[in-house]
Amino acid sequence: MVKNFTQNDLVSYLYKEVNPLEYLALTESIENDWDVFQDYKVLRNAKKNLPLVTFSPKPSTIENILRFSKNYKA
């Protein structure tokens, strides 16, 4: 059985958000289908070029949480 994979499937594959059977099927498709491989390469390169973003709360948010936890009575 041949399954046509979408770009969404390939993105899920890149982020390891597929189950083991889907992972094997996608890997096989990437290895054996030139068009799927090309799409995979484009998406892989796009992922590599995304900036690494880190999030941190404002200091006032941390202060509010700490203040709340000190005053919390269980």
CHARMM internal coordinates of N, CA and C (Angstrom, degrees):
IC EDIT
DIST 1 N 1 CA 1.4489
DIST 1 CA 1 C 1.5314
ANGL 1 N 1 CA 1 C 109.09
DIST 1 C 2 N 1.3019
ANGL 1 CA 1 C 2 N 116.46
DIHE 1 N 1 CA 1 C 2 N 130.35
DIST 2 N 2 CA 1.4540
ANGL 1 C 2 N 2 CA 122.13
DIHE 1 CA 1 C 2 N 2 CA 178.54
DIST 2 CA 2 C 1.5241
ANGL 2 N 2 CA 2 C 107.93
DIHE 1 C 2 N 2 CA 2 C -101.42
DIST 2 C 3 N 1.3173
ANGL 2 CA 2 C 3 N 115.81
DIHE 2 N 2 CA 2 C 3 N 128.67
DIST 3 N 3 CA 1.4633
ANGL 2 C 3 N 3 CA 120.52
DIHE 2 CA 2 C 3 N 3 CA 178.20
DIST 3 CA 3 C 1.5140
ANGL 3 N 3 CA 3 C 108.23
DIHE 2 C 3 N 3 CA 3 C -111.80
DIST 3 C 4 N 1.3014
ANGL 3 CA 3 C 4 N 115.45
DIHE 3 N 3 CA 3 C 4 N 133.72
DIST 4 N 4 CA 1.4580
ANGL 3 C 4 N 4 CA 120.21
DIHE 3 CA 3 C 4 N 4 CA 174.64
DIST 4 CA 4 C 1.5200
ANGL 4 N 4 CA 4 C 107.94
DIHE 3 C 4 N 4 CA 4 C -88.48
DIST 4 C 5 N 1.3218
ANGL 4 CA 4 C 5 N 115.55
DIHE 4 N 4 CA 4 C 5 N 124.07
DIST 5 N 5 CA 1.4534
ANGL 4 C 5 N 5 CA 120.69
DIHE 4 CA 4 C 5 N 5 CA -179.51
DIST 5 CA 5 C 1.5179
ANGL 5 N 5 CA 5 C 109.89
DIHE 4 C 5 N 5 CA 5 C -98.52
DIST 5 C 6 N 1.3162
ANGL 5 CA 5 C 6 N 115.28
DIHE 5 N 5 CA 5 C 6 N 144.86
DIST 6 N 6 CA 1.4583
ANGL 5 C 6 N 6 CA 121.15
DIHE 5 CA 5 C 6 N 6 CA 178.65
DIST 6 CA 6 C 1.5237
ANGL 6 N 6 CA 6 C 109.62
DIHE 5 C 6 N 6 CA 6 C -94.03
DIST 6 C 7 N 1.3222
ANGL 6 CA 6 C 7 N 115.53
DIHE 6 N 6 CA 6 C 7 N 170.53
DIST 7 N 7 CA 1.4602
ANGL 6 C 7 N 7 CA 119.37
DIHE 6 CA 6 C 7 N 7 CA 174.89
DIST 7 CA 7 C 1.5252
ANGL 7 N 7 CA 7 C 110.45
DIHE 6 C 7 N 7 CA 7 C -63.77
DIST 7 C 8 N 1.3216
ANGL 7 CA 7 C 8 N 117.25
DIHE 7 N 7 CA 7 C 8 N -32.62
DIST 8 N 8 CA 1.4714
ANGL 7 C 8 N 8 CA 119.87
DIHE 7 CA 7 C 8 N 8 CA 176.46
DIST 8 CA 8 C 1.5233
ANGL 8 N 8 CA 8 C 110.75
DIHE 7 C 8 N 8 CA 8 C -62.42
DIST 8 C 9 N 1.3369
ANGL 8 CA 8 C 9 N 116.78
DIHE 8 N 8 CA 8 C 9 N -38.92
DIST 9 N 9 CA 1.4672
ANGL 8 C 9 N 9 CA 120.43
DIHE 8 CA 8 C 9 N 9 CA 176.45
DIST 9 CA 9 C 1.5237
ANGL 9 N 9 CA 9 C 110.23
DIHE 8 C 9 N 9 CA 9 C -61.61
DIST 9 C 10 N 1.3227
ANGL 9 CA 9 C 10 N 116.26
DIHE 9 N 9 CA 9 C 10 N -42.18
DIST 10 N 10 CA 1.4642
ANGL 9 C 10 N 10 CA 120.15
DIHE 9 CA 9 C 10 N 10 CA -179.16
DIST 10 CA 10 C 1.5304
ANGL 10 N 10 CA 10 C 111.65
DIHE 9 C 10 N 10 CA 10 C -67.95
DIST 10 C 11 N 1.3144
ANGL 10 CA 10 C 11 N 116.97
DIHE 10 N 10 CA 10 C 11 N -36.53
DIST 11 N 11 CA 1.4680
ANGL 10 C 11 N 11 CA 119.98
DIHE 10 CA 10 C 11 N 11 CA 176.69
DIST 11 CA 11 C 1.5299
ANGL 11 N 11 CA 11 C 109.40
DIHE 10 C 11 N 11 CA 11 C -64.72
DIST 11 C 12 N 1.3146
ANGL 11 CA 11 C 12 N 116.88
DIHE 11 N 11 CA 11 C 12 N -43.80
DIST 12 N 12 CA 1.4700
ANGL 11 C 12 N 12 CA 120.26
DIHE 11 CA 11 C 12 N 12 CA 176.79
DIST 12 CA 12 C 1.5180
ANGL 12 N 12 CA 12 C 110.57
DIHE 11 C 12 N 12 CA 12 C -59.99
DIST 12 C 13 N 1.3101
ANGL 12 CA 12 C 13 N 116.63
DIHE 12 N 12 CA 12 C 13 N -39.33
DIST 13 N 13 CA 1.4666
ANGL 12 C 13 N 13 CA 121.91
DIHE 12 CA 12 C 13 N 13 CA 177.71
DIST 13 CA 13 C 1.5293
ANGL 13 N 13 CA 13 C 110.52
DIHE 12 C 13 N 13 CA 13 C -62.51
DIST 13 C 14 N 1.3324
ANGL 13 CA 13 C 14 N 116.38
DIHE 13 N 13 CA 13 C 14 N -45.69
DIST 14 N 14 CA 1.4665
ANGL 13 C 14 N 14 CA 120.79
DIHE 13 CA 13 C 14 N 14 CA -179.90
DIST 14 CA 14 C 1.5239
ANGL 14 N 14 CA 14 C 112.10
DIHE 13 C 14 N 14 CA 14 C -59.47
DIST 14 C 15 N 1.3276
ANGL 14 CA 14 C 15 N 115.98
DIHE 14 N 14 CA 14 C 15 N -36.96
DIST 15 N 15 CA 1.4596
ANGL 14 C 15 N 15 CA 120.37
DIHE 14 CA 14 C 15 N 15 CA -178.16
DIST 15 CA 15 C 1.5314
ANGL 15 N 15 CA 15 C 112.32
DIHE 14 C 15 N 15 CA 15 C -94.64
DIST 15 C 16 N 1.3418
ANGL 15 CA 15 C 16 N 115.59
DIHE 15 N 15 CA 15 C 16 N 11.20
DIST 16 N 16 CA 1.4770
ANGL 15 C 16 N 16 CA 121.92
DIHE 15 CA 15 C 16 N 16 CA 178.06
DIST 16 CA 16 C 1.5249
ANGL 16 N 16 CA 16 C 111.83
DIHE 15 C 16 N 16 CA 16 C 54.69
DIST 16 C 17 N 1.3356
ANGL 16 CA 16 C 17 N 114.85
DIHE 16 N 16 CA 16 C 17 N 45.66
DIST 17 N 17 CA 1.4601
ANGL 16 C 17 N 17 CA 120.90
DIHE 16 CA 16 C 17 N 17 CA 179.51
DIST 17 CA 17 C 1.5270
ANGL 17 N 17 CA 17 C 111.06
DIHE 16 C 17 N 17 CA 17 C -112.11
DIST 17 C 18 N 1.3225
ANGL 17 CA 17 C 18 N 116.19
DIHE 17 N 17 CA 17 C 18 N 32.76
DIST 18 N 18 CA 1.4605
ANGL 17 C 18 N 18 CA 121.34
DIHE 17 CA 17 C 18 N 18 CA 178.45
DIST 18 CA 18 C 1.5218
ANGL 18 N 18 CA 18 C 108.78
DIHE 17 C 18 N 18 CA 18 C -120.89
DIST 18 C 19 N 1.3306
ANGL 18 CA 18 C 19 N 115.91
DIHE 18 N 18 CA 18 C 19 N 155.86
DIST 19 N 19 CA 1.4592
ANGL 18 C 19 N 19 CA 118.59
DIHE 18 CA 18 C 19 N 19 CA 177.76
DIST 19 CA 19 C 1.5349
ANGL 19 N 19 CA 19 C 109.25
DIHE 18 C 19 N 19 CA 19 C -76.02
DIST 19 C 20 N 1.3219
ANGL 19 CA 19 C 20 N 118.15
DIHE 19 N 19 CA 19 C 20 N 166.37
DIST 20 N 20 CA 1.4725
ANGL 19 C 20 N 20 CA 120.79
DIHE 19 CA 19 C 20 N 20 CA -175.37
DIST 20 CA 20 C 1.5321
ANGL 20 N 20 CA 20 C 114.50
DIHE 19 C 20 N 20 CA 20 C -56.79
DIST 20 C 21 N 1.3259
ANGL 20 CA 20 C 21 N 117.98
DIHE 20 N 20 CA 20 C 21 N -37.90
DIST 21 N 21 CA 1.4682
ANGL 20 C 21 N 21 CA 119.67
DIHE 20 CA 20 C 21 N 21 CA 179.74
DIST 21 CA 21 C 1.5279
ANGL 21 N 21 CA 21 C 111.28
DIHE 20 C 21 N 21 CA 21 C -67.81
DIST 21 C 22 N 1.3258
ANGL 21 CA 21 C 22 N 116.22
DIHE 21 N 21 CA 21 C 22 N -42.20
DIST 22 N 22 CA 1.4674
ANGL 21 C 22 N 22 CA 119.99
DIHE 21 CA 21 C 22 N 22 CA 177.04
DIST 22 CA 22 C 1.5247
ANGL 22 N 22 CA 22 C 110.33
DIHE 21 C 22 N 22 CA 22 C -64.27
DIST 22 C 23 N 1.3249
ANGL 22 CA 22 C 23 N 116.32
DIHE 22 N 22 CA 22 C 23 N -39.13
DIST 23 N 23 CA 1.4649
ANGL 22 C 23 N 23 CA 120.67
DIHE 22 CA 22 C 23 N 23 CA 179.13
DIST 23 CA 23 C 1.5292
ANGL 23 N 23 CA 23 C 110.57
DIHE 22 C 23 N 23 CA 23 C -59.73
DIST 23 C 24 N 1.3250
ANGL 23 CA 23 C 24 N 116.36
DIHE 23 N 23 CA 23 C 24 N -46.70
DIST 24 N 24 CA 1.4690
ANGL 23 C 24 N 24 CA 120.08
DIHE 23 CA 23 C 24 N 24 CA 179.23
DIST 24 CA 24 C 1.5256
ANGL 24 N 24 CA 24 C 111.40
DIHE 23 C 24 N 24 CA 24 C -63.61
DIST 24 C 25 N 1.3305
ANGL 24 CA 24 C 25 N 116.54
DIHE 24 N 24 CA 24 C 25 N -43.32
DIST 25 N 25 CA 1.4648
ANGL 24 C 25 N 25 CA 120.21
DIHE 24 CA 24 C 25 N 25 CA -179.58
DIST 25 CA 25 C 1.5278
ANGL 25 N 25 CA 25 C 110.76
DIHE 24 C 25 N 25 CA 25 C -64.31
DIST 25 C 26 N 1.3184
ANGL 25 CA 25 C 26 N 116.95
DIHE 25 N 25 CA 25 C 26 N -42.73
DIST 26 N 26 CA 1.4641
ANGL 25 C 26 N 26 CA 120.20
DIHE 25 CA 25 C 26 N 26 CA 179.17
DIST 26 CA 26 C 1.5200
ANGL 26 N 26 CA 26 C 111.26
DIHE 25 C 26 N 26 CA 26 C -66.80
DIST 26 C 27 N 1.3228
ANGL 26 CA 26 C 27 N 117.41
DIHE 26 N 26 CA 26 C 27 N -41.04
DIST 27 N 27 CA 1.4615
ANGL 26 C 27 N 27 CA 120.82
DIHE 26 CA 26 C 27 N 27 CA 178.08
DIST 27 CA 27 C 1.5208
ANGL 27 N 27 CA 27 C 110.20
DIHE 26 C 27 N 27 CA 27 C -59.92
DIST 27 C 28 N 1.3166
ANGL 27 CA 27 C 28 N 116.37
DIHE 27 N 27 CA 27 C 28 N -45.51
DIST 28 N 28 CA 1.4631
ANGL 27 C 28 N 28 CA 120.46
DIHE 27 CA 27 C 28 N 28 CA 179.16
DIST 28 CA 28 C 1.5258
ANGL 28 N 28 CA 28 C 110.75
DIHE 27 C 28 N 28 CA 28 C -62.32
DIST 28 C 29 N 1.3133
ANGL 28 CA 28 C 29 N 116.49
DIHE 28 N 28 CA 28 C 29 N -42.10
DIST 29 N 29 CA 1.4575
ANGL 28 C 29 N 29 CA 120.48
DIHE 28 CA 28 C 29 N 29 CA -179.98
DIST 29 CA 29 C 1.5291
ANGL 29 N 29 CA 29 C 111.37
DIHE 28 C 29 N 29 CA 29 C -65.24
DIST 29 C 30 N 1.3222
ANGL 29 CA 29 C 30 N 116.92
DIHE 29 N 29 CA 29 C 30 N -41.18
DIST 30 N 30 CA 1.4693
ANGL 29 C 30 N 30 CA 121.17
DIHE 29 CA 29 C 30 N 30 CA 178.50
DIST 30 CA 30 C 1.5229
ANGL 30 N 30 CA 30 C 110.30
DIHE 29 C 30 N 30 CA 30 C -63.40
DIST 30 C 31 N 1.3246
ANGL 30 CA 30 C 31 N 116.56
DIHE 30 N 30 CA 30 C 31 N -39.40
DIST 31 N 31 CA 1.4659
ANGL 30 C 31 N 31 CA 120.91
DIHE 30 CA 30 C 31 N 31 CA -178.17
DIST 31 CA 31 C 1.5253
ANGL 31 N 31 CA 31 C 113.12
DIHE 30 C 31 N 31 CA 31 C -74.47
DIST 31 C 32 N 1.3312
ANGL 31 CA 31 C 32 N 117.68
DIHE 31 N 31 CA 31 C 32 N -25.95
DIST 32 N 32 CA 1.4636
ANGL 31 C 32 N 32 CA 120.08
DIHE 31 CA 31 C 32 N 32 CA -171.80
DIST 32 CA 32 C 1.5229
ANGL 32 N 32 CA 32 C 115.52
DIHE 31 C 32 N 32 CA 32 C -114.65
DIST 32 C 33 N 1.3128
ANGL 32 CA 32 C 33 N 118.18
DIHE 32 N 32 CA 32 C 33 N -9.36
DIST 33 N 33 CA 1.4669
ANGL 32 C 33 N 33 CA 120.91
DIHE 32 CA 32 C 33 N 33 CA -177.60
DIST 33 CA 33 C 1.5302
ANGL 33 N 33 CA 33 C 108.61
DIHE 32 C 33 N 33 CA 33 C -121.33
DIST 33 C 34 N 1.3241
ANGL 33 CA 33 C 34 N 115.33
DIHE 33 N 33 CA 33 C 34 N 113.50
DIST 34 N 34 CA 1.4616
ANGL 33 C 34 N 34 CA 120.99
DIHE 33 CA 33 C 34 N 34 CA -175.35
DIST 34 CA 34 C 1.5291
ANGL 34 N 34 CA 34 C 112.20
DIHE 33 C 34 N 34 CA 34 C -58.36
DIST 34 C 35 N 1.3264
ANGL 34 CA 34 C 35 N 117.35
DIHE 34 N 34 CA 34 C 35 N -42.31
DIST 35 N 35 CA 1.4638
ANGL 34 C 35 N 35 CA 120.31
DIHE 34 CA 34 C 35 N 35 CA -178.75
DIST 35 CA 35 C 1.5299
ANGL 35 N 35 CA 35 C 111.60
DIHE 34 C 35 N 35 CA 35 C -64.43
DIST 35 C 36 N 1.3202
ANGL 35 CA 35 C 36 N 116.30
DIHE 35 N 35 CA 35 C 36 N -42.00
DIST 36 N 36 CA 1.4668
ANGL 35 C 36 N 36 CA 120.03
DIHE 35 CA 35 C 36 N 36 CA 178.12
DIST 36 CA 36 C 1.5259
ANGL 36 N 36 CA 36 C 109.61
DIHE 35 C 36 N 36 CA 36 C -65.39
DIST 36 C 37 N 1.3237
ANGL 36 CA 36 C 37 N 116.39
DIHE 36 N 36 CA 36 C 37 N -40.92
DIST 37 N 37 CA 1.4652
ANGL 36 C 37 N 37 CA 120.78
DIHE 36 CA 36 C 37 N 37 CA 178.38
DIST 37 CA 37 C 1.5246
ANGL 37 N 37 CA 37 C 111.06
DIHE 36 C 37 N 37 CA 37 C -60.66
DIST 37 C 38 N 1.3210
ANGL 37 CA 37 C 38 N 116.98
DIHE 37 N 37 CA 37 C 38 N -43.24
DIST 38 N 38 CA 1.4663
ANGL 37 C 38 N 38 CA 120.87
DIHE 37 CA 37 C 38 N 38 CA 179.25
DIST 38 CA 38 C 1.5309
ANGL 38 N 38 CA 38 C 110.71
DIHE 37 C 38 N 38 CA 38 C -62.81
DIST 38 C 39 N 1.3304
ANGL 38 CA 38 C 39 N 116.78
DIHE 38 N 38 CA 38 C 39 N -45.14
DIST 39 N 39 CA 1.4680
ANGL 38 C 39 N 39 CA 120.26
DIHE 38 CA 38 C 39 N 39 CA 177.34
DIST 39 CA 39 C 1.5255
ANGL 39 N 39 CA 39 C 110.66
DIHE 38 C 39 N 39 CA 39 C -60.70
DIST 39 C 40 N 1.3311
ANGL 39 CA 39 C 40 N 116.13
DIHE 39 N 39 CA 39 C 40 N -42.32
DIST 40 N 40 CA 1.4626
ANGL 39 C 40 N 40 CA 121.43
DIHE 39 CA 39 C 40 N 40 CA 179.30
DIST 40 CA 40 C 1.5301
ANGL 40 N 40 CA 40 C 110.54
DIHE 39 C 40 N 40 CA 40 C -61.06
DIST 40 C 41 N 1.3390
ANGL 40 CA 40 C 41 N 116.96
DIHE 40 N 40 CA 40 C 41 N -44.61
DIST 41 N 41 CA 1.4694
ANGL 40 C 41 N 41 CA 120.48
DIHE 40 CA 40 C 41 N 41 CA -179.98
DIST 41 CA 41 C 1.5211
ANGL 41 N 41 CA 41 C 111.63
DIHE 40 C 41 N 41 CA 41 C -61.35
DIST 41 C 42 N 1.3190
ANGL 41 CA 41 C 42 N 116.73
DIHE 41 N 41 CA 41 C 42 N -43.02
DIST 42 N 42 CA 1.4681
ANGL 41 C 42 N 42 CA 120.78
DIHE 41 CA 41 C 42 N 42 CA 179.69
DIST 42 CA 42 C 1.5296
ANGL 42 N 42 CA 42 C 110.04
DIHE 41 C 42 N 42 CA 42 C -61.61
DIST 42 C 43 N 1.3281
ANGL 42 CA 42 C 43 N 116.58
DIHE 42 N 42 CA 42 C 43 N -46.44
DIST 43 N 43 CA 1.4630
ANGL 42 C 43 N 43 CA 120.31
DIHE 42 CA 42 C 43 N 43 CA -179.49
DIST 43 CA 43 C 1.5282
ANGL 43 N 43 CA 43 C 111.79
DIHE 42 C 43 N 43 CA 43 C -67.54
DIST 43 C 44 N 1.3350
ANGL 43 CA 43 C 44 N 116.81
DIHE 43 N 43 CA 43 C 44 N -38.59
DIST 44 N 44 CA 1.4719
ANGL 43 C 44 N 44 CA 120.86
DIHE 43 CA 43 C 44 N 44 CA 178.90
DIST 44 CA 44 C 1.5268
ANGL 44 N 44 CA 44 C 110.12
DIHE 43 C 44 N 44 CA 44 C -62.92
DIST 44 C 45 N 1.3325
ANGL 44 CA 44 C 45 N 116.72
DIHE 44 N 44 CA 44 C 45 N -43.31
DIST 45 N 45 CA 1.4655
ANGL 44 C 45 N 45 CA 120.29
DIHE 44 CA 44 C 45 N 45 CA 178.95
DIST 45 CA 45 C 1.5260
ANGL 45 N 45 CA 45 C 111.41
DIHE 44 C 45 N 45 CA 45 C -66.80
DIST 45 C 46 N 1.3231
ANGL 45 CA 45 C 46 N 116.59
DIHE 45 N 45 CA 45 C 46 N -37.98
DIST 46 N 46 CA 1.4651
ANGL 45 C 46 N 46 CA 119.97
DIHE 45 CA 45 C 46 N 46 CA 177.54
DIST 46 CA 46 C 1.5246
ANGL 46 N 46 CA 46 C 109.91
DIHE 45 C 46 N 46 CA 46 C -63.16
DIST 46 C 47 N 1.3316
ANGL 46 CA 46 C 47 N 117.10
DIHE 46 N 46 CA 46 C 47 N -41.33
DIST 47 N 47 CA 1.4689
ANGL 46 C 47 N 47 CA 120.95
DIHE 46 CA 46 C 47 N 47 CA 179.00
DIST 47 CA 47 C 1.5231
ANGL 47 N 47 CA 47 C 110.44
DIHE 46 C 47 N 47 CA 47 C -62.94
DIST 47 C 48 N 1.3325
ANGL 47 CA 47 C 48 N 116.69
DIHE 47 N 47 CA 47 C 48 N -41.15
DIST 48 N 48 CA 1.4681
ANGL 47 C 48 N 48 CA 120.33
DIHE 47 CA 47 C 48 N 48 CA 179.86
DIST 48 CA 48 C 1.5219
ANGL 48 N 48 CA 48 C 111.77
DIHE 47 C 48 N 48 CA 48 C -63.28
DIST 48 C 49 N 1.3308
ANGL 48 CA 48 C 49 N 116.48
DIHE 48 N 48 CA 48 C 49 N -30.87
DIST 49 N 49 CA 1.4580
ANGL 48 C 49 N 49 CA 120.62
DIHE 48 CA 48 C 49 N 49 CA -176.80
DIST 49 CA 49 C 1.5243
ANGL 49 N 49 CA 49 C 113.74
DIHE 48 C 49 N 49 CA 49 C -87.43
DIST 49 C 50 N 1.3304
ANGL 49 CA 49 C 50 N 117.28
DIHE 49 N 49 CA 49 C 50 N -4.63
DIST 50 N 50 CA 1.4563
ANGL 49 C 50 N 50 CA 119.25
DIHE 49 CA 49 C 50 N 50 CA 176.56
DIST 50 CA 50 C 1.5248
ANGL 50 N 50 CA 50 C 108.87
DIHE 49 C 50 N 50 CA 50 C -69.38
DIST 50 C 51 N 1.3070
ANGL 50 CA 50 C 51 N 117.24
DIHE 50 N 50 CA 50 C 51 N 139.14
DIST 51 N 51 CA 1.4650
ANGL 50 C 51 N 51 CA 118.24
DIHE 50 CA 50 C 51 N 51 CA 178.63
DIST 51 CA 51 C 1.5270
ANGL 51 N 51 CA 51 C 110.04
DIHE 50 C 51 N 51 CA 51 C -69.12
DIST 51 C 52 N 1.3227
ANGL 51 CA 51 C 52 N 114.78
DIHE 51 N 51 CA 51 C 52 N 145.45
DIST 52 N 52 CA 1.4573
ANGL 51 C 52 N 52 CA 119.33
DIHE 51 CA 51 C 52 N 52 CA 174.73
DIST 52 CA 52 C 1.5177
ANGL 52 N 52 CA 52 C 107.31
DIHE 51 C 52 N 52 CA 52 C -80.29
DIST 52 C 53 N 1.3013
ANGL 52 CA 52 C 53 N 115.90
DIHE 52 N 52 CA 52 C 53 N 120.96
DIST 53 N 53 CA 1.4560
ANGL 52 C 53 N 53 CA 121.18
DIHE 52 CA 52 C 53 N 53 CA -175.40
DIST 53 CA 53 C 1.5220
ANGL 53 N 53 CA 53 C 108.63
DIHE 52 C 53 N 53 CA 53 C -111.43
DIST 53 C 54 N 1.2973
ANGL 53 CA 53 C 54 N 115.04
DIHE 53 N 53 CA 53 C 54 N 133.45
DIST 54 N 54 CA 1.4603
ANGL 53 C 54 N 54 CA 119.62
DIHE 53 CA 53 C 54 N 54 CA 172.99
DIST 54 CA 54 C 1.5226
ANGL 54 N 54 CA 54 C 107.64
DIHE 53 C 54 N 54 CA 54 C -120.16
DIST 54 C 55 N 1.2833
ANGL 54 CA 54 C 55 N 114.95
DIHE 54 N 54 CA 54 C 55 N 142.37
DIST 55 N 55 CA 1.4505
ANGL 54 C 55 N 55 CA 120.69
DIHE 54 CA 54 C 55 N 55 CA -179.13
DIST 55 CA 55 C 1.5158
ANGL 55 N 55 CA 55 C 108.84
DIHE 54 C 55 N 55 CA 55 C -114.37
DIST 55 C 56 N 1.3090
ANGL 55 CA 55 C 56 N 115.32
DIHE 55 N 55 CA 55 C 56 N 140.18
DIST 56 N 56 CA 1.4601
ANGL 55 C 56 N 56 CA 119.53
DIHE 55 CA 55 C 56 N 56 CA 173.89
DIST 56 CA 56 C 1.5268
ANGL 56 N 56 CA 56 C 107.48
DIHE 55 C 56 N 56 CA 56 C -143.78
DIST 56 C 57 N 1.3179
ANGL 56 CA 56 C 57 N 115.65
DIHE 56 N 56 CA 56 C 57 N 144.51
DIST 57 N 57 CA 1.4672
ANGL 56 C 57 N 57 CA 118.88
DIHE 56 CA 56 C 57 N 57 CA -178.22
DIST 57 CA 57 C 1.5241
ANGL 57 N 57 CA 57 C 111.76
DIHE 56 C 57 N 57 CA 57 C -73.09
DIST 57 C 58 N 1.3117
ANGL 57 CA 57 C 58 N 114.77
DIHE 57 N 57 CA 57 C 58 N 158.75
DIST 58 N 58 CA 1.4616
ANGL 57 C 58 N 58 CA 119.60
DIHE 57 CA 57 C 58 N 58 CA 175.10
DIST 58 CA 58 C 1.5255
ANGL 58 N 58 CA 58 C 108.50
DIHE 57 C 58 N 58 CA 58 C -65.28
DIST 58 C 59 N 1.3206
ANGL 58 CA 58 C 59 N 117.46
DIHE 58 N 58 CA 58 C 59 N 148.92
DIST 59 N 59 CA 1.4730
ANGL 58 C 59 N 59 CA 120.05
DIHE 58 CA 58 C 59 N 59 CA 177.43
DIST 59 CA 59 C 1.5279
ANGL 59 N 59 CA 59 C 112.64
DIHE 58 C 59 N 59 CA 59 C -54.47
DIST 59 C 60 N 1.3249
ANGL 59 CA 59 C 60 N 117.14
DIHE 59 N 59 CA 59 C 60 N -36.05
DIST 60 N 60 CA 1.4712
ANGL 59 C 60 N 60 CA 119.35
DIHE 59 CA 59 C 60 N 60 CA -179.46
DIST 60 CA 60 C 1.5299
ANGL 60 N 60 CA 60 C 111.10
DIHE 59 C 60 N 60 CA 60 C -65.20
DIST 60 C 61 N 1.3087
ANGL 60 CA 60 C 61 N 117.43
DIHE 60 N 60 CA 60 C 61 N -32.26
DIST 61 N 61 CA 1.4631
ANGL 60 C 61 N 61 CA 120.68
DIHE 60 CA 60 C 61 N 61 CA 177.62
DIST 61 CA 61 C 1.5226
ANGL 61 N 61 CA 61 C 110.36
DIHE 60 C 61 N 61 CA 61 C -65.88
DIST 61 C 62 N 1.3165
ANGL 61 CA 61 C 62 N 115.91
DIHE 61 N 61 CA 61 C 62 N -44.39
DIST 62 N 62 CA 1.4684
ANGL 61 C 62 N 62 CA 120.36
DIHE 61 CA 61 C 62 N 62 CA 178.21
DIST 62 CA 62 C 1.5250
ANGL 62 N 62 CA 62 C 110.24
DIHE 61 C 62 N 62 CA 62 C -62.35
DIST 62 C 63 N 1.3297
ANGL 62 CA 62 C 63 N 116.65
DIHE 62 N 62 CA 62 C 63 N -42.67
DIST 63 N 63 CA 1.4670
ANGL 62 C 63 N 63 CA 120.50
DIHE 62 CA 62 C 63 N 63 CA 178.75
DIST 63 CA 63 C 1.5230
ANGL 63 N 63 CA 63 C 111.12
DIHE 62 C 63 N 63 CA 63 C -61.08
DIST 63 C 64 N 1.3288
ANGL 63 CA 63 C 64 N 116.67
DIHE 63 N 63 CA 63 C 64 N -42.22
DIST 64 N 64 CA 1.4696
ANGL 63 C 64 N 64 CA 120.39
DIHE 63 CA 63 C 64 N 64 CA 179.19
DIST 64 CA 64 C 1.5244
ANGL 64 N 64 CA 64 C 111.22
DIHE 63 C 64 N 64 CA 64 C -62.60
DIST 64 C 65 N 1.3035
ANGL 64 CA 64 C 65 N 117.47
DIHE 64 N 64 CA 64 C 65 N -41.88
DIST 65 N 65 CA 1.4677
ANGL 64 C 65 N 65 CA 121.42
DIHE 64 CA 64 C 65 N 65 CA 179.40
DIST 65 CA 65 C 1.5194
ANGL 65 N 65 CA 65 C 110.39
DIHE 64 C 65 N 65 CA 65 C -64.88
DIST 65 C 66 N 1.3277
ANGL 65 CA 65 C 66 N 116.75
DIHE 65 N 65 CA 65 C 66 N -45.59
DIST 66 N 66 CA 1.4647
ANGL 65 C 66 N 66 CA 120.19
DIHE 65 CA 65 C 66 N 66 CA 179.54
DIST 66 CA 66 C 1.5243
ANGL 66 N 66 CA 66 C 111.44
DIHE 65 C 66 N 66 CA 66 C -63.72
DIST 66 C 67 N 1.3148
ANGL 66 CA 66 C 67 N 116.75
DIHE 66 N 66 CA 66 C 67 N -40.91
DIST 67 N 67 CA 1.4609
ANGL 66 C 67 N 67 CA 120.89
DIHE 66 CA 66 C 67 N 67 CA 178.81
DIST 67 CA 67 C 1.5308
ANGL 67 N 67 CA 67 C 109.90
DIHE 66 C 67 N 67 CA 67 C -63.32
DIST 67 C 68 N 1.3168
ANGL 67 CA 67 C 68 N 116.29
DIHE 67 N 67 CA 67 C 68 N -44.06
DIST 68 N 68 CA 1.4617
ANGL 67 C 68 N 68 CA 120.41
DIHE 67 CA 67 C 68 N 68 CA 178.97
DIST 68 CA 68 C 1.5269
ANGL 68 N 68 CA 68 C 110.77
DIHE 67 C 68 N 68 CA 68 C -61.62
DIST 68 C 69 N 1.3369
ANGL 68 CA 68 C 69 N 116.88
DIHE 68 N 68 CA 68 C 69 N -44.73
DIST 69 N 69 CA 1.4685
ANGL 68 C 69 N 69 CA 119.78
DIHE 68 CA 68 C 69 N 69 CA -177.29
DIST 69 CA 69 C 1.5301
ANGL 69 N 69 CA 69 C 111.75
DIHE 68 C 69 N 69 CA 69 C -65.91
DIST 69 C 70 N 1.3242
ANGL 69 CA 69 C 70 N 117.55
DIHE 69 N 69 CA 69 C 70 N -32.60
DIST 70 N 70 CA 1.4723
ANGL 69 C 70 N 70 CA 120.11
DIHE 69 CA 69 C 70 N 70 CA 177.57
DIST 70 CA 70 C 1.5221
ANGL 70 N 70 CA 70 C 111.23
DIHE 69 C 70 N 70 CA 70 C -68.36
DIST 70 C 71 N 1.3294
ANGL 70 CA 70 C 71 N 116.29
DIHE 70 N 70 CA 70 C 71 N -35.56
DIST 71 N 71 CA 1.4617
ANGL 70 C 71 N 71 CA 121.03
DIHE 70 CA 70 C 71 N 71 CA -176.56
DIST 71 CA 71 C 1.5206
ANGL 71 N 71 CA 71 C 113.39
DIHE 70 C 71 N 71 CA 71 C -90.79
DIST 71 C 72 N 1.3113
ANGL 71 CA 71 C 72 N 118.04
DIHE 71 N 71 CA 71 C 72 N -6.55
DIST 72 N 72 CA 1.4672
ANGL 71 C 72 N 72 CA 121.35
DIHE 71 CA 71 C 72 N 72 CA -176.51
DIST 72 CA 72 C 1.5215
ANGL 72 N 72 CA 72 C 110.25
DIHE 71 C 72 N 72 CA 72 C -73.92
DIST 72 C 73 N 1.3221
ANGL 72 CA 72 C 73 N 115.35
DIHE 72 N 72 CA 72 C 73 N 131.82
DIST 73 N 73 CA 1.4596
ANGL 72 C 73 N 73 CA 120.48
DIHE 72 CA 72 C 73 N 73 CA 177.98
DIST 73 CA 73 C 1.5214
ANGL 73 N 73 CA 73 C 107.64
DIHE 72 C 73 N 73 CA 73 C -118.06
DIST 73 C 74 N 1.3128
ANGL 73 CA 73 C 74 N 115.50
DIHE 73 N 73 CA 73 C 74 N 117.43
DIST 74 N 74 CA 1.4720
ANGL 73 C 74 N 74 CA 120.27
DIHE 73 CA 73 C 74 N 74 CA -177.69
DIST 74 CA 74 C 1.5007
ANGL 74 N 74 CA 74 C 111.71
DIHE 73 C 74 N 74 CA 74 C -80.42
END
COOR INIT
IC SEED 1 N 1 CA 1 C
IC BUILD
